[in-house]
Amino acid sequence: MGNLSSLVPPDDRTRLLLALKPFLSPKRAPYMDSAINILRFASIGKIGKDLKLF
């Protein structure tokens, strides 16, 4: 399947989370990664619905 970030261009929400990530503690950074991945998966679902794949 490859890298998820190459499939979906970043939207404004994803760019905001990526901009905030350097200011997080190392303990909280993995949670931000999870949030970013959830947004990307949601974007893939929307693209699939728009293309009537689902």
Jmol script that loads the backbone (N, CA, C; Angstrom):
load data "model"
ATOM      1  N   MET A   1       0.820  -1.187   0.000  1.00  0.00           N
ATOM      2  CA  MET A   1       0.000   0.000   0.000  1.00  0.00           C
ATOM      3  C   MET A   1       0.864   1.252   0.000  1.00  0.00           C
ATOM      4  N   GLY A   2       1.968   1.226   0.661  1.00  0.00           N
ATOM      5  CA  GLY A   2       2.851   2.378   0.644  1.00  0.00           C
ATOM      6  C   GLY A   2       2.585   3.335   1.786  1.00  0.00           C
ATOM      7  N   ASN A   3       3.151   4.501   1.646  1.00  0.00           N
ATOM      8  CA  ASN A   3       3.050   5.515   2.682  1.00  0.00           C
ATOM      9  C   ASN A   3       1.709   6.243   2.590  1.00  0.00           C
ATOM     10  N   LEU A   4       1.026   6.340   3.702  1.00  0.00           N
ATOM     11  CA  LEU A   4      -0.288   6.973   3.724  1.00  0.00           C
ATOM     12  C   LEU A   4      -0.211   8.449   3.368  1.00  0.00           C
ATOM     13  N   SER A   5       0.829   9.133   3.786  1.00  0.00           N
ATOM     14  CA  SER A   5       0.930  10.564   3.505  1.00  0.00           C
ATOM     15  C   SER A   5       1.097  10.848   2.016  1.00  0.00           C
ATOM     16  N   SER A   6       1.574   9.876   1.263  1.00  0.00           N
ATOM     17  CA  SER A   6       1.708  10.086  -0.175  1.00  0.00           C
ATOM     18  C   SER A   6       0.366   9.916  -0.897  1.00  0.00           C
ATOM     19  N   LEU A   7      -0.581   9.231  -0.272  1.00  0.00           N
ATOM     20  CA  LEU A   7      -1.888   9.026  -0.883  1.00  0.00           C
ATOM     21  C   LEU A   7      -2.815  10.218  -0.715  1.00  0.00           C
ATOM     22  N   VAL A   8      -2.703  10.894   0.415  1.00  0.00           N
ATOM     23  CA  VAL A   8      -3.624  11.977   0.749  1.00  0.00           C
ATOM     24  C   VAL A   8      -2.835  13.259   0.987  1.00  0.00           C
ATOM     25  N   PRO A   9      -3.099  14.299   0.210  1.00  0.00           N
ATOM     26  CA  PRO A   9      -2.411  15.564   0.478  1.00  0.00           C
ATOM     27  C   PRO A   9      -2.891  16.146   1.807  1.00  0.00           C
ATOM     28  N   PRO A  10      -2.034  16.790   2.553  1.00  0.00           N
ATOM     29  CA  PRO A  10      -2.448  17.313   3.865  1.00  0.00           C
ATOM     30  C   PRO A  10      -3.471  18.431   3.719  1.00  0.00           C
ATOM     31  N   ASP A  11      -4.487  18.386   4.581  1.00  0.00           N
ATOM     32  CA  ASP A  11      -5.472  19.456   4.601  1.00  0.00           C
ATOM     33  C   ASP A  11      -5.102  20.433   5.716  1.00  0.00           C
ATOM     34  N   ASP A  12      -5.933  21.437   5.931  1.00  0.00           N
ATOM     35  CA  ASP A  12      -5.621  22.458   6.936  1.00  0.00           C
ATOM     36  C   ASP A  12      -5.520  21.880   8.344  1.00  0.00           C
ATOM     37  N   ARG A  13      -6.398  20.941   8.683  1.00  0.00           N
ATOM     38  CA  ARG A  13      -6.364  20.349  10.024  1.00  0.00           C
ATOM     39  C   ARG A  13      -5.071  19.572  10.251  1.00  0.00           C
ATOM     40  N   THR A  14      -4.663  18.821   9.251  1.00  0.00           N
ATOM     41  CA  THR A  14      -3.437  18.040   9.369  1.00  0.00           C
ATOM     42  C   THR A  14      -2.222  18.950   9.468  1.00  0.00           C
ATOM     43  N   ARG A  15      -2.194  20.000   8.655  1.00  0.00           N
ATOM     44  CA  ARG A  15      -1.077  20.944   8.720  1.00  0.00           C
ATOM     45  C   ARG A  15      -0.997  21.620  10.087  1.00  0.00           C
ATOM     46  N   LEU A  16      -2.152  21.939  10.690  1.00  0.00           N
ATOM     47  CA  LEU A  16      -2.167  22.544  12.022  1.00  0.00           C
ATOM     48  C   LEU A  16      -1.565  21.596  13.050  1.00  0.00           C
ATOM     49  N   LEU A  17      -1.988  20.332  13.019  1.00  0.00           N
ATOM     50  CA  LEU A  17      -1.448  19.365  13.973  1.00  0.00           C
ATOM     51  C   LEU A  17       0.047  19.156  13.774  1.00  0.00           C
ATOM     52  N   LEU A  18       0.493  19.117  12.529  1.00  0.00           N
ATOM     53  CA  LEU A  18       1.924  18.962  12.261  1.00  0.00           C
ATOM     54  C   LEU A  18       2.715  20.176  12.747  1.00  0.00           C
ATOM     55  N   ALA A  19       2.118  21.370  12.672  1.00  0.00           N
ATOM     56  CA  ALA A  19       2.794  22.576  13.142  1.00  0.00           C
ATOM     57  C   ALA A  19       2.890  22.604  14.668  1.00  0.00           C
ATOM     58  N   LEU A  20       1.910  22.036  15.340  1.00  0.00           N
ATOM     59  CA  LEU A  20       1.914  22.025  16.804  1.00  0.00           C
ATOM     60  C   LEU A  20       2.791  20.928  17.400  1.00  0.00           C
ATOM     61  N   LYS A  21       3.056  19.900  16.640  1.00  0.00           N
ATOM     62  CA  LYS A  21       3.776  18.728  17.145  1.00  0.00           C
ATOM     63  C   LYS A  21       5.144  19.051  17.772  1.00  0.00           C
ATOM     64  N   PRO A  22       5.954  19.952  17.203  1.00  0.00           N
ATOM     65  CA  PRO A  22       7.250  20.220  17.838  1.00  0.00           C
ATOM     66  C   PRO A  22       7.149  20.825  19.242  1.00  0.00           C
ATOM     67  N   PHE A  23       6.007  21.361  19.594  1.00  0.00           N
ATOM     68  CA  PHE A  23       5.826  21.987  20.895  1.00  0.00           C
ATOM     69  C   PHE A  23       5.311  21.026  21.953  1.00  0.00           C
ATOM     70  N   LEU A  24       5.048  19.792  21.570  1.00  0.00           N
ATOM     71  CA  LEU A  24       4.556  18.797  22.507  1.00  0.00           C
ATOM     72  C   LEU A  24       5.709  18.090  23.209  1.00  0.00           C
ATOM     73  N   SER A  25       5.396  17.578  24.374  1.00  0.00           N
ATOM     74  CA  SER A  25       6.391  16.784  25.081  1.00  0.00           C
ATOM     75  C   SER A  25       6.552  15.444  24.362  1.00  0.00           C
ATOM     76  N   PRO A  26       7.699  14.796  24.531  1.00  0.00           N
ATOM     77  CA  PRO A  26       7.891  13.484  23.891  1.00  0.00           C
ATOM     78  C   PRO A  26       6.839  12.457  24.315  1.00  0.00           C
ATOM     79  N   LYS A  27       6.283  12.638  25.502  1.00  0.00           N
ATOM     80  CA  LYS A  27       5.262  11.715  25.983  1.00  0.00           C
ATOM     81  C   LYS A  27       3.959  11.872  25.190  1.00  0.00           C
ATOM     82  N   ARG A  28       3.649  13.085  24.746  1.00  0.00           N
ATOM     83  CA  ARG A  28       2.379  13.339  24.060  1.00  0.00           C
ATOM     84  C   ARG A  28       2.491  13.273  22.532  1.00  0.00           C
ATOM     85  N   ALA A  29       3.678  13.291  21.987  1.00  0.00           N
ATOM     86  CA  ALA A  29       3.869  13.283  20.534  1.00  0.00           C
ATOM     87  C   ALA A  29       3.208  12.075  19.853  1.00  0.00           C
ATOM     88  N   PRO A  30       3.277  10.878  20.424  1.00  0.00           N
ATOM     89  CA  PRO A  30       2.606   9.749  19.752  1.00  0.00           C
ATOM     90  C   PRO A  30       1.093   9.932  19.620  1.00  0.00           C
ATOM     91  N   TYR A  31       0.486  10.639  20.565  1.00  0.00           N
ATOM     92  CA  TYR A  31      -0.950  10.903  20.467  1.00  0.00           C
ATOM     93  C   TYR A  31      -1.252  11.806  19.277  1.00  0.00           C
ATOM     94  N   MET A  32      -0.363  12.745  19.018  1.00  0.00           N
ATOM     95  CA  MET A  32      -0.545  13.629  17.870  1.00  0.00           C
ATOM     96  C   MET A  32      -0.406  12.832  16.581  1.00  0.00           C
ATOM     97  N   ASP A  33       0.543  11.903  16.537  1.00  0.00           N
ATOM     98  CA  ASP A  33       0.692  11.045  15.355  1.00  0.00           C
ATOM     99  C   ASP A  33      -0.589  10.248  15.101  1.00  0.00           C
ATOM    100  N   SER A  34      -1.191   9.750  16.164  1.00  0.00           N
ATOM    101  CA  SER A  34      -2.442   8.999  16.023  1.00  0.00           C
ATOM    102  C   SER A  34      -3.555   9.888  15.482  1.00  0.00           C
ATOM    103  N   ALA A  35      -3.650  11.103  15.988  1.00  0.00           N
ATOM    104  CA  ALA A  35      -4.679  12.032  15.519  1.00  0.00           C
ATOM    105  C   ALA A  35      -4.485  12.368  14.039  1.00  0.00           C
ATOM    106  N   ILE A  36      -3.245  12.556  13.637  1.00  0.00           N
ATOM    107  CA  ILE A  36      -2.944  12.856  12.239  1.00  0.00           C
ATOM    108  C   ILE A  36      -3.331  11.675  11.349  1.00  0.00           C
ATOM    109  N   ASN A  37      -3.014  10.465  11.794  1.00  0.00           N
ATOM    110  CA  ASN A  37      -3.374   9.278  11.009  1.00  0.00           C
ATOM    111  C   ASN A  37      -4.886   9.113  10.900  1.00  0.00           C
ATOM    112  N   ILE A  38      -5.609   9.413  11.965  1.00  0.00           N
ATOM    113  CA  ILE A  38      -7.071   9.326  11.919  1.00  0.00           C
ATOM    114  C   ILE A  38      -7.622  10.306  10.893  1.00  0.00           C
ATOM    115  N   LEU A  39      -7.094  11.531  10.877  1.00  0.00           N
ATOM    116  CA  LEU A  39      -7.544  12.513   9.890  1.00  0.00           C
ATOM    117  C   LEU A  39      -7.251  12.043   8.467  1.00  0.00           C
ATOM    118  N   ARG A  40      -6.101  11.435   8.271  1.00  0.00           N
ATOM    119  CA  ARG A  40      -5.747  10.950   6.931  1.00  0.00           C
ATOM    120  C   ARG A  40      -6.649   9.806   6.495  1.00  0.00           C
ATOM    121  N   PHE A  41      -6.946   8.891   7.423  1.00  0.00           N
ATOM    122  CA  PHE A  41      -7.852   7.796   7.079  1.00  0.00           C
ATOM    123  C   PHE A  41      -9.244   8.324   6.763  1.00  0.00           C
ATOM    124  N   ALA A  42      -9.685   9.322   7.501  1.00  0.00           N
ATOM    125  CA  ALA A  42     -10.995   9.915   7.230  1.00  0.00           C
ATOM    126  C   ALA A  42     -11.007  10.553   5.846  1.00  0.00           C
ATOM    127  N   SER A  43      -9.906  11.170   5.462  1.00  0.00           N
ATOM    128  CA  SER A  43      -9.819  11.780   4.136  1.00  0.00           C
ATOM    129  C   SER A  43      -9.879  10.723   3.044  1.00  0.00           C
ATOM    130  N   ILE A  44      -9.225   9.599   3.273  1.00  0.00           N
ATOM    131  CA  ILE A  44      -9.267   8.507   2.292  1.00  0.00           C
ATOM    132  C   ILE A  44     -10.695   7.990   2.159  1.00  0.00           C
ATOM    133  N   GLY A  45     -11.408   7.877   3.276  1.00  0.00           N
ATOM    134  CA  GLY A  45     -12.791   7.435   3.224  1.00  0.00           C
ATOM    135  C   GLY A  45     -13.669   8.390   2.446  1.00  0.00           C
ATOM    136  N   LYS A  46     -13.450   9.681   2.629  1.00  0.00           N
ATOM    137  CA  LYS A  46     -14.234  10.684   1.899  1.00  0.00           C
ATOM    138  C   LYS A  46     -13.941  10.617   0.404  1.00  0.00           C
ATOM    139  N   ILE A  47     -12.685  10.438   0.046  1.00  0.00           N
ATOM    140  CA  ILE A  47     -12.315  10.327  -1.370  1.00  0.00           C
ATOM    141  C   ILE A  47     -12.974   9.083  -1.972  1.00  0.00           C
ATOM    142  N   GLY A  48     -12.931   7.966  -1.247  1.00  0.00           N
ATOM    143  CA  GLY A  48     -13.564   6.749  -1.737  1.00  0.00           C
ATOM    144  C   GLY A  48     -15.056   6.906  -1.909  1.00  0.00           C
ATOM    145  N   LYS A  49     -15.689   7.604  -0.985  1.00  0.00           N
ATOM    146  CA  LYS A  49     -17.137   7.833  -1.104  1.00  0.00           C
ATOM    147  C   LYS A  49     -17.438   8.731  -2.288  1.00  0.00           C
ATOM    148  N   ASP A  50     -16.632   9.783  -2.491  1.00  0.00           N
ATOM    149  CA  ASP A  50     -16.836  10.679  -3.624  1.00  0.00           C
ATOM    150  C   ASP A  50     -16.674   9.940  -4.959  1.00  0.00           C
ATOM    151  N   LEU A  51     -15.771   8.975  -4.994  1.00  0.00           N
ATOM    152  CA  LEU A  51     -15.559   8.183  -6.204  1.00  0.00           C
ATOM    153  C   LEU A  51     -16.494   6.989  -6.304  1.00  0.00           C
ATOM    154  N   LYS A  52     -17.383   6.856  -5.305  1.00  0.00           N
ATOM    155  CA  LYS A  52     -18.360   5.764  -5.231  1.00  0.00           C
ATOM    156  C   LYS A  52     -17.685   4.399  -5.199  1.00  0.00           C
ATOM    157  N   LEU A  53     -16.571   4.330  -4.452  1.00  0.00           N
ATOM    158  CA  LEU A  53     -15.897   3.053  -4.265  1.00  0.00           C
ATOM    159  C   LEU A  53     -16.470   2.292  -3.077  1.00  0.00           C
ATOM    160  N   PHE A  54     -17.103   3.008  -2.163  1.00  0.00           N
ATOM    161  CA  PHE A  54     -17.664   2.390  -0.954  1.00  0.00           C
ATOM    162  C   PHE A  54     -19.160   2.530  -0.980  1.00  0.00           C
TER     163      PHE A  54
END
end "model"
wireframe off; spacefill off
backbone 0.3
color backbone group
